[in-house]
């Protein structure tokens, strides 16, 4: 592991702690400010009440600091290295939520967390081993890949809005996760674009740049819907298992970071991703929907 990647890993570890603290704060702020009914989507009025809540704003500030730190990590290492390590926010969130609610973490909870962390860590290990040093910036591929990520996220949000009660929290959170995963690749692409070619007059650059605030607003709203539908552990678990898969998929399909990937390594990554996602599914089943409010 070279020096840049090692520093990126340290930065991601710091960011994961900040994201965990922010998620617990915001989860409780949603319950306090909006008091959503079980399984119901937050209305515009309830969302407005949430974003005016001082505790929620404090969580937003921590999220922003963590995001800046993670951007720094992305500038030092490939998306396929940085994105999966954010899964460490899952155990931090589990411990913090248990302490705030004055309850013990169940053995089933620890099993789910272990599957999520182990699957994502193994996924990251394979990604790190085969990561390409520099992204490949193909303009049409960048546009198509970014729009495809937004489309997949919108379909998951539709499931969160219209789907079965038991899947709402997981679907809302996964929708946000797909955006965050893809946007980590977009940030990487923008950095490479600025460093290697004229960008001021480039339509591709501005489409990518515009996708970041649009995606951030959508993901932010969908995360609050996730908090309203279930526990913080499920939201953070989904964010930190699905986002790495989305980020690595974007890195491989759009940025060419899988150029050194072998078929055997690809199969291993799919297997480890399945383990991580199954861990998140277990997390969503352990806690009753709406728990923690």
C-alpha positions in Angstrom: 0.0 0.0 0.0 1.6 3.3 -1.1 1.7 6.4 1.1 -1.3 8.1 -0.7 -3.5 5.1 -0.2 -2.5 4.7 3.4 -3.4 8.4 4.1 -6.7 7.9 2.3 -7.5 5.0 4.5 -6.9 7.0 7.7 -9.1 9.8 6.3 -11.9 7.4 5.6 -11.7 6.0 9.1 -12.1 9.5 10.6 -15.0 10.2 8.2 -16.8 6.9 9.2 -16.8 8.0 12.8 -18.3 11.4 11.9 -20.9 9.8 9.7 -21.9 7.4 12.5 -22.4 10.1 15.0 -24.3 12.2 12.5 -26.7 9.4 11.6 -27.7 8.7 15.2 -28.3 12.4 15.8 -30.3 12.9 12.7 -32.3 9.7 13.2 -33.5 10.9 16.6 -34.1 14.4 15.3 -36.4 13.1 12.6 -38.5 11.3 15.2 -38.5 14.3 17.5 -39.3 16.9 14.9 -41.7 15.1 12.5 -43.1 12.2 14.6 -43.8 10.1 11.5 -46.4 7.3 11.7 -45.1 3.8 11.1 -44.6 3.2 7.4 -45.7 6.7 6.3 -43.6 8.9 4.0 -42.6 12.2 5.5 -44.7 15.1 4.0 -43.2 18.3 2.8 -44.3 20.0 6.1 -42.6 17.3 8.1 -39.4 17.5 6.1 -39.4 21.3 6.7 -39.8 20.7 10.5 -36.9 18.3 10.3 -34.5 20.6 8.6 -35.3 23.4 11.1 -34.4 21.1 14.0 -31.1 22.2 15.7 -30.1 18.6 16.4 -30.6 17.7 12.7 -28.6 20.7 11.6 -25.8 19.6 14.0 -25.8 16.1 12.3 -25.8 17.8 8.9 -22.7 19.8 9.9 -20.9 16.5 11.0 -21.9 14.9 7.7 -20.5 17.8 5.8 -17.2 17.6 7.6 -17.0 13.9 7.0 -17.9 14.4 3.3 -15.0 16.9 2.9 -12.6 14.5 4.5 -13.8 11.7 2.2 -13.4 13.9 -0.9 -9.8 14.4 0.3 -9.4 10.6 0.4 -10.9 10.3 -3.1 -8.2 12.6 -4.4 -5.5 10.4 -3.0 -6.8 6.9 -3.9 -9.1 5.2 -6.4 -12.9 5.1 -5.8 -12.6 1.3 -5.6 -10.3 1.7 -2.5 -12.0 4.6 -0.7 -15.7 3.9 -1.0 -15.9 0.4 0.6 -14.0 1.4 3.7 -16.9 3.6 4.8 -18.7 0.4 6.0 -16.8 0.9 9.3 -19.6 3.5 10.2 -21.9 0.5 10.7 -20.5 -0.9 13.9 -19.9 2.7 15.2 -23.6 3.4 14.6 -24.8 0.2 16.2 -22.9 1.0 19.4 -23.9 4.6 19.5 -27.6 3.9 18.9 -27.6 1.2 21.6 -26.0 3.6 24.0 -28.4 6.4 23.3 -31.4 4.0 23.6 -29.9 2.3 26.6 -30.2 -1.1 25.2 -27.9 -4.0 24.6 -26.9 -5.0 21.1 -28.4 -8.4 20.3 -26.3 -11.3 19.0 -28.4 -11.2 15.8 -27.4 -7.6 15.5 -23.7 -8.3 15.8 -24.0 -11.2 13.3 -25.6 -8.8 10.8 -22.9 -6.2 11.4 -20.2 -8.8 11.1 -21.5 -10.0 7.7 -21.8 -6.4 6.5 -18.4 -5.4 7.6 -16.6 -8.6 6.6 -18.3 -8.7 3.2 -17.5 -5.1 2.4 -13.9 -5.4 3.8 -13.3 -8.4 1.6 -14.8 -6.6 -1.3 -12.5 -3.7 -0.7 -9.5 -6.0 -0.4 -10.1 -7.4 -3.9 -10.8 -3.9 -5.2 -7.6 -2.6 -3.7 -5.6 -5.5 -5.1 -6.7 -4.8 -8.7 -7.2 -1.0 -8.7 -6.1 0.9 -11.7 -3.8 3.9 -10.9 -5.6 6.5 -13.0 -9.2 6.9 -14.2 -10.1 6.8 -17.9 -12.3 9.8 -18.9 -14.6 9.0 -21.8 -17.1 11.8 -22.1 -20.1 9.8 -23.4 -19.5 7.0 -20.9 -19.3 9.6 -18.1 -22.7 11.1 -19.0 -24.5 7.7 -19.6 -23.0 6.2 -16.4 -24.0 9.2 -14.2 -27.6 9.3 -15.6 -27.9 5.5 -15.2 -26.9 5.8 -11.5 -29.6 8.5 -11.0 -32.2 6.3 -12.7 -31.4 3.2 -10.6 -31.6 5.3 -7.5 -35.0 6.7 -8.6 -36.4 3.1 -9.0 -35.2 2.2 -5.5 -36.9 5.4 -4.1 -40.1 4.3 -5.9 -39.9 1.0 -4.0 -39.4 3.0 -0.8 -42.5 5.1 -1.5 -44.8 2.4 -2.8 -43.3 -0.9 -1.7 -44.0 -3.2 1.2 -43.7 -1.8 4.7 -40.8 -4.1 5.6 -38.7 -2.9 2.7 -39.3 0.9 2.9 -36.3 1.8 5.1 -33.9 -0.4 3.2 -35.2 0.9 -0.2 -35.0 4.6 0.7 -31.5 4.1 2.2 -30.3 2.1 -0.8 -31.6 4.8 -3.2 -29.5 7.4 -1.4 -26.6 4.9 -1.3 -26.5 4.5 -5.1 -26.3 8.2 -5.5 -23.5 8.6 -3.0 -21.6 5.7 -4.5 -21.9 7.1 -8.0 -21.1 10.6 -6.9 -17.8 9.4 -5.4 -16.9 8.3 -8.9 -18.2 11.7 -10.3 -15.9 13.5 -7.8 -13.0 11.4 -8.9 -13.9 12.1 -12.6 -14.1 15.9 -12.0 -10.7 15.9 -10.3 -9.2 14.0 -13.2 -10.9 16.3 -15.7 -9.6 19.5 -14.1 -6.1 18.1 -13.8 -5.8 16.8 -17.4 -7.9 18.8 -19.8 -9.7 22.1 -20.5 -12.9 22.1 -18.5 -14.4 25.6 -18.4 -16.1 25.2 -21.8 -16.8 21.5 -21.5 -20.5 20.5 -21.3 -19.5 17.1 -19.9 -17.8 18.8 -16.9 -20.8 20.9 -16.1 -23.3 18.0 -16.4 -21.1 16.1 -13.9 -20.8 19.2 -11.7 -24.6 19.8 -11.7 -25.3 16.1 -10.9 -23.5 16.5 -7.5 -25.9 19.1 -5.9 -29.0 17.5 -7.6 -27.9 14.1 -6.3 -27.1 15.4 -2.9 -30.5 17.0 -2.4 -32.3 13.8 -3.6 -30.2 11.6 -1.4 -30.6 13.8 1.6 -34.4 13.7 1.3 -34.4 9.9 0.8 -32.2 9.4 3.8 -34.6 11.3 6.0 -37.4 9.0 4.7 -35.2 6.1 5.6 -34.8 7.4 9.2 -38.6 7.9 9.4 -39.2 4.3 8.3 -36.6 2.4 10.4 -33.6 2.4 12.7 -30.3 4.3 12.1 -28.4 1.0 11.9 -30.3 -0.1 8.8 -29.9 3.3 7.1 -26.1 3.4 7.7 -25.8 -0.3 6.9 -27.5 0.2 3.5 -25.5 3.4 2.8 -22.2 1.7 3.6 -22.8 -1.6 1.8 -24.8 -0.4 -1.3 -22.7 2.7 -1.8 -19.4 0.8 -2.2 -21.0 -1.6 -4.6 -22.4 1.4 -6.6 -19.1 3.3 -6.3 -17.0 0.3 -7.5 -19.5 -0.4 -10.3 -19.1 3.2 -11.4 -15.4 3.0 -11.1 -15.2 -0.2 -13.2 -17.9 0.6 -15.8 -17.4 4.3 -16.2 -13.8 5.2 -15.1 -12.1 2.0 -16.3 -10.7 1.2 -12.9 -11.3 -2.5 -13.5 -8.8 -2.8 -16.4 -6.6 -5.1 -14.3 -9.5 -7.1 -12.9 -9.5 -10.8 -13.7 -12.6 -13.0 -14.0 -11.8 -14.8 -10.8 -11.4 -11.5 -8.9 -14.7 -10.3 -10.4 -16.5 -13.4 -9.1 -15.0 -12.9 -5.7 -16.2 -9.3 -5.6 -19.7 -10.4 -6.5 -19.7 -13.0 -3.7 -18.4 -10.6 -1.1 -20.9 -7.9 -2.2 -23.7 -10.5 -1.7 -22.5 -11.2 1.8 -22.4 -7.5 2.7 -25.9 -6.9 1.3 -27.3 -9.9 3.1 -25.9 -8.5 6.3 -27.8 -5.3 5.7 -31.0 -7.2 4.9 -30.6 -9.0 8.2 -30.2 -5.6 10.0 -33.5 -4.4 8.4 -35.2 -7.5 9.8 -33.8 -7.5 13.3 -35.3 -4.1 14.2 -39.1 -3.5 13.8 -39.8 -0.7 11.3 -40.0 2.6 13.1 -37.9 1.4 16.0 -35.9 3.9 17.8 -38.2 6.9 17.7 
